[in-house]
Amino acid sequence: MNGTVAVAVAQRADHQVLPVITLISWLLTAGIGGYMFGSWIAHDGVAQQRANREGLRPGVIFGHVGLALTGLAVWAAYAITRWPPLAWSAVLVLMPAIGLGLSIVTLWVPYPVAGGPGRAGSGGQLAAPAEDVLASRLTDSTLTHALTDAALASRLVDEVLASVTADPARRRPRGHAAALIPAGHGALALTTFLLAVLSAVGTL
C-alpha cells in the first residue's frame, strides 16, 4: 500500500514539474530562434529572400516564428492554469512550427554568417570565409620570382608559418561554427516537443 502511494506521489510530482521543464526548454529554443531571426532581419534578409525567386519565401520564416511564439504563449498559460486542453493545443501548434522549421533548415540556413548581408546563401549553404589577406599577396608574379630567388621564397614561407601560428583560428572555417546555432535550435525544438507531448499525455 505504501509503495502504491509513493508511486502516485512521484507521478504527481512529475506532472507538476514536467510542464515547467518544458516551458524552460521552450524559452531556450525561442531565445536562440530570436537571435537568429534578429540577425536575419539585421542582414536585410527579407529583401534578399524576396529577390531570390528560387529561394525560401519570407512568409515561411514569419510563419515559423509566429506559430512558435503562439505555442509558447499557450504553453505558458497551461503551466499557470494546468488546464489540459491548453497543453494539447500547444502541442498541435508546435507541430506545424517544427515542420516549417525543418523546411527552413533544409532549404536555407537561417543564420547569416558575419561578413556582410550578401554572404548569407540559400539552398542550405553557409557563406564562405573571408579571403586570407596573405594569400592575396601570393600573385603569379611573386611566385615566379620566388622560384628563382631563394631569399624571397624563404621570406614567403616564414610569413605563411607566422600567420598560421599567430592565428590558429584561420584554419577553422567559420561556417562550421555558425552551423551549430541552427543545429542547437533544432535539437532544443525537438526536445521541447517531446517534453510537451509527455506533459500532455500526463493529463489524461
Secondary structure as the mmCIF struct_conf table of DSSP 4:
data_model
#
loop_
_struct_conf.conf_type_id
_struct_conf.id
_struct_conf.beg_label_comp_id
_struct_conf.beg_label_asym_id
_struct_conf.beg_label_seq_id
_struct_conf.end_label_comp_id
_struct_conf.end_label_asym_id
_struct_conf.end_label_seq_id
HELX_RH_AL_P HELX_RH_AL_P1 ASN A 2 ALA A 42
TURN_TY1_P TURN_TY1_P1 HIS A 43 ASP A 44
HELX_RH_AL_P HELX_RH_AL_P2 GLY A 45 ALA A 51
TURN_TY1_P TURN_TY1_P2 ARG A 53 GLU A 54
BEND BEND1 GLY A 55 GLY A 55
HELX_RH_AL_P HELX_RH_AL_P3 PRO A 58 THR A 81
HELX_RH_AL_P HELX_RH_AL_P4 PRO A 84 LEU A 107
BEND BEND2 PRO A 110 TYR A 111
HELX_LH_PP_P HELX_LH_PP_P1 PRO A 112 VAL A 113
BEND BEND3 ALA A 114 GLY A 115
HELX_RH_3T_P HELX_RH_3T_P1 PRO A 117 ARG A 119
BEND BEND4 SER A 122 SER A 122
TURN_TY1_P TURN_TY1_P3 GLY A 123 GLY A 124
HELX_LH_PP_P HELX_LH_PP_P2 LEU A 126 ASP A 132
HELX_RH_AL_P HELX_RH_AL_P5 VAL A 133 ARG A 137
HELX_RH_AL_P HELX_RH_AL_P6 ASP A 140 THR A 148
HELX_RH_AL_P HELX_RH_AL_P7 ALA A 150 ALA A 166
HELX_RH_3T_P HELX_RH_3T_P2 PRO A 168 ARG A 171
BEND BEND5 ARG A 172 ARG A 172
HELX_RH_AL_P HELX_RH_AL_P8 ARG A 174 VAL A 201
TURN_TY1_P TURN_TY1_P4 GLY A 202 THR A 203
#
